[in-house]
Amino acid sequence: MSQAGFRGPQVCSIVGITYRQLDYWARTDLVRPSVCEAAGSGTQRLYSYTDLVELKVVKRLLDAGISLQAARKAIEYLRDQLGEDVAAAHLVLDGSRTVLARTGDQVIDLLREGQGVLNIVPLGPVVDDLRTTLAALEPGAPPDAAVAAAQ
């Protein structure tokens, strides 16, 4: 979005957090400003659009009752282990102690160090496989005719 970045007060207004939260999150490496870090008195942190997305995700997790420690763990896992843009992730919250992320064909528990909890089975290939099998039963018949005959 903006090449120059977003200053602290703007970020707070956009994300819906206090400056104290923003400062704490930057000092504790939850979300550090990627455009420009503060380097002493008189300098300002500048946040990128991606930083805003991460901050907004943290805010949403907190609003959903997830602890700051759990939100930190979830964001760090998404960033470090999955190598994904946080905005591309699909998160599922189960109460206030479970944060799941969909990655490819798995659902991973971000708070249990990426332990896979579910596998996702795409059903489209099942239909294709069934059509192929039915077509093999009736040589020469189109696959759709075999499906209609089976119904």
C-alpha positions, 0 to 999 in steps of 0.5 A: 500500500504505502511505501513510506509506511504507517506511523504509530498513531495511525497504526493504533487507529487502523488496528484498534489498539492503544499505543501502549499495546503497540509499543509493547508488541514491538519491544517484545518482538510480537510484531516489529515495524518492518519499514523502520524501527525506532532508533532512539529519541525523535525517531518513529517506527514505521509499519508496512501493510503486512505489519498491519495485517499481523497486528489486526490478526493479533487483535482479533485473536485477543478479542476472541479470548485467546491469551497474548501468549497464545496469540504470540505462539500462533503468529510465530508458528505461522511466520516461522514454521509454515513460511506463510503470509499470515493473511493467507492462513485460515484460522479456526478458534475452538474456545480460548485455548485452541488455534487451528490453521489450515495448511494444504491438506492438514489442520494444525494446532498452532498452540501445540507446536504444529501438531496435526489434528485433522486431515482434509480429504478433497472429495472431487477426486473421489467422484472422478475415481468412481467414474473411471471405475464405473467406465471400466466395468462397461467397456465402450459406454461413456462414463456418465452413462455408467453413472446413470445406469448405477443410479 
